[in-house]
Every structure is written in structure tokens, then in C-alpha cells.
Amino acid sequence: MIIQGDDIKRLIPQRDPFMMVDEFEQQNETSACSALTIARGNYFLLPDGMIAPTGLIEHIAQSCSALAASLKAEGDKAPIGMIVEVKNFCCHRRPQLNERIQTEVSFGFSFGNMTLAHGVSKVADETVAEVDLKIFMQ
């Protein structure tokens, strides 16, 4: 089931202009797909009309947050998380205004409140960014 619009707000704590996910679909218990169309007013949109590389990391992290929340039982509060470590970040290209970023995130090893995650973002079929994250979730 694809989650869009205001329904995303039940999965992630961020709000406009810092909200970096506008579509989400859980694939299974360890992976999901998300999307973001870069619009005017986006916090990470720079004067050159392109998103900052840190915006790509934030988009992937919020996609991970949405996946974690989608795994919780109905009625449970969505987990609050923070990025603990960013590894192997590669920004191949900065997406620009009105482009749609499609991202696949997957969870790897978890220990306690720490989870390792991997994300790959694409515009059309072109990979624009990839990163490994260590995320603390509570």
C-alpha cells in the first residue's frame, strides 16, 4: 500500500519545509521505497535550483524512519531516531527543482537501539546518491 500526502505525517516527525518524503511503500520487514518531488520552499533547495547533498542524506534517513514506523504495531508511537554515523556517502549528481527522487532503503544488522541501514536514491534510472547509515532509534 502506498502512503502519500498527510498520511506520511504519521510515519515521520518532520514537517514542512523539512519534510523530505512525500510517498512511501513498505516492501517487506527490512526494505521500503519512498519518493520526494523537489518543490520550491524545500529546506535543502539551494539558490542554484538544486538540492544540497545533505538533503539527499536527510531524505534517505527520513525514509528509514518511515520504514521503522511502518513496522510498529497499530497505535504504537513512531520511533524517534537520529543519524549516528554516515558512511560511504556518494553524491553522483544533485537533483534539481521539480525532479522526483525515488529511494530504496533497507535495514541490516540491529543491536539494541542501533540499526544499520543502506539507501540508494535515483532520478528516473540514474543513481544520484547512496549511503550507509547507523541510526539510533528510540
Beta strands, then each sheet from edge to edge (+ up, - down):
strand 1: 2-4
strand 2: 23-26
strand 3: 31-37
strand 4: 81-91
strand 5: 100-111
strand 6: 114-123
strand 7: 126-137
sheet 1: 1+ 2- 3+ 5- 6+ 7- 4+
end
